[in-house]
Amino acid sequence: GKSTLAKLLFNELCAEFEYTCFVPGFMLKGDYKEIERGVYSSMYHHGQQVAGSGENKEWKPTALRLKTLLFILDDIDNDRHVELLQYISSLNDCENSRYIVTSRDRDILNRSAACVYDVKLLNHKSSKELFMSFAFPYPTEPNSSLTQWVDKIVAKCDGLPLTLEVMGKYLLRKVSESIWRQCLVALDEADNVVGLNERLWAKLKVSYDRLGSQ
């Protein structure tokens, strides 16, 4: 699966906790009970899944009480998620546990009583390094005719890592200047879309629209 910043953080920290639970956004859909089942199926105790099969199928959430827990909900967007976070937190009741959520909705984060950290967009230098790692994996280098397009494409990606990755992968091994020019024009048009989320999707769609039927 795709590694998000939250997943990378989880992988970095998980060895320090008795219980760990990482729930990606696609498992946070449905009603409260469906989401709760997704959470329990993602719960691990010292690296072993605790619920859903075999001898551990009788595992109860009360086993979390006073145990160190790393609990991450990646991409919450409604009050059911906040309610679940508060429930797990009260159930666990351990001051050495850590609860981390990500969201694109500041109001949701404020309702969760979280300490909010704004993830900044990448600057041009970091954006270019990320783009180049996908479009021209080491040791390949862009030929002289393409170097002028690299900075222009990178600038149009607005420091968004996903856009930089998708465009870089699409332009991998594309040596025709006309293809790079078409991408730049399409990214220019996407700039006119109002709203950050809609503009992001419009820019991601640039590479999708250019895929072959296969």
N, C-alpha and C positions, 0 to 999 in steps of 0.2 A: 504494500500500500504506500501511498504518498506520505512522506514525513513532513509534518507540520512543525512549527516552532514548539508547540505544546508537546508533541510526541518526542522531539529531541530532548526537551527538558525532562520529560518523564523517564526516558532511558538513562539520563545522567543521574537522576536522583533515586530511582526505584530500589537500589540495593540497600538504602539506608532505612527502609521501613519494613515492618512485619507484614502489613497488608498493602496491596497496591491495586489501583483501579484506574484504567484509562478508557474513557468512552468517547469515540469519535462522533462527529456531528451526524452521520447517517444513522447512528443507533439512538439518536435523541428524538426520533420521530414517533408519532402516535400518541395515545393517551398515557396518563400517568403510570398505569400498571404495566404497559408495554415498555415504557422507558425504564421503569424500576427493574423489570426482568432483564433488560439489556445491561443494566448496571451490575446486577448480581452475577450474570454470566461472564462479566469482564473482571470479576474480583479474583485476586490471586493472593495466596498466603505463602510467603517465601518462594515465590516463583511457580507454585502449583495452583491450578484452577480449583476454586473451592466449591463451586455449585454446578448442578446440572447433570452430573453423570457419576456412575460408579459409587464407591463407598461414601463420597462426599455429598450425595444428593439430598441428605437431610440437614445440610449446613444451614444455619439460621443467621440472619443479619445481626442478631444480638451478640454474636461472637466477636464483633468489631469493638465492643465496649472496652475503652481504656487501652486499646492496642494502637500502636503507631500506624497511621494510614496515610498513604499518598493517593489523593483522589483528584482526578482531572476530568473535567467535562470540556470537550473541545468544540466550541461554537454553539453556545447557548443562545436562544432567541425568544424565550417566552417564560411566563411565570411558573409553569410546571417544572421547568428546570431549576428555577430559584427555590421552589418548594422542596424539590428532591435534595438539593444541596444542603438546605437547612435541616432536613430530616436526617441525612447521613451524618452531618456535623453533630447534631444533638445526640444521635445514637452512639457515635464514636466517643465523644466527650473526652478527647485526649489532647492535652495542650501541645504535645510534640508532633501531632499530625499536621499535614499540610494539604490545603484545599486550593486548587487552581482552576479557574475557568477562563475561557476566551470567548469573546463576543464582538460583533460589529455594532452592537447597540449599547451605548453608554447608559441609557436609562435602566436597562436590565442589570448591568453591572452595579449601578448605584443601589438598586433594590436588593441585590444580593449581599449588601453591606461589605463588599470587597474593597480592598485597597487597590485602586485602579492604576495600572501602568500602561501608558500609551506606547505602542510599538511604532517606532518611527519608520518612515519610508527610507529606502537606500539612497545614499548620495550618488552622484554620477560615477565616481571612481568605482565604488562597490557594485553599482548596477552594471557597469561595463565588464567588470571581472566575472560576474555571474552570467551575463549574456554570452561572453566569449567562451566560458567553460562548456556551454551547450552547443553554440554555433561553430566553434573552432576548438574542439577538444585537443589538449596537448598531445603531440607536438605541432599540430597543424596551425597555420597562420593565414589570415585573410590576404588575398592578393591585393596589389596596390589599387586596383580599380574598385575594390569593395570597401577599403578602409574609410572612405568618405561617408559611406552609408551606415557604417557601424554606429558612429556617434549619434547620427540622426535618429536611427531606430531606437537606440537605447534611451535617448532623451524623451521619445514619445511613449515609452513604457512607464513613465512617471514614478520610477523607483519601486514599482510593485513586483516583488520576487516571482509570483506566479506568471505574470505577463512576460517578464524577462525570460523565464524558463521556457514557456510555450513558444514564444517567438524564436528563441535561440534554437530549440529543437526543430522547428519548422524550417529555419533557414540553413540548417546543417547540410553541407554539401551542395547548396544552391550557389552556383557560380555566375549565373546570369544577372547582370545589373538590372535588367528589366523586372525581374521578380522582386528584388530588393526595393526598387522604385515603387512597384505596385503596393507592396506592404506599407511603405511609408505613406502613400496616398490614403490607403484604407485606415491607417492609424490616425492620420490627420482628420478624416471624416468622423472617426469614433470620438475625437476630442469634443465634437459638437453635442454629444449626448449629455443630457442634464442628469446629475445624480451620480455619486461615486460608484455604487454597485452596478448601475446600468452601463456606465462608461467602461468599467472593468470587463463586463461581459462582452460589450461591443468590441473591445480590443482583443479579447481571447478569440472571438468569432472570426477575426481576420484570418488566422491560420486555418481554422475549421472550414471556412468557405472555399479555401484553396486546395482542399484535399481531393484526391481522385475518388471516383465512385467506389472503388474497392476498399 
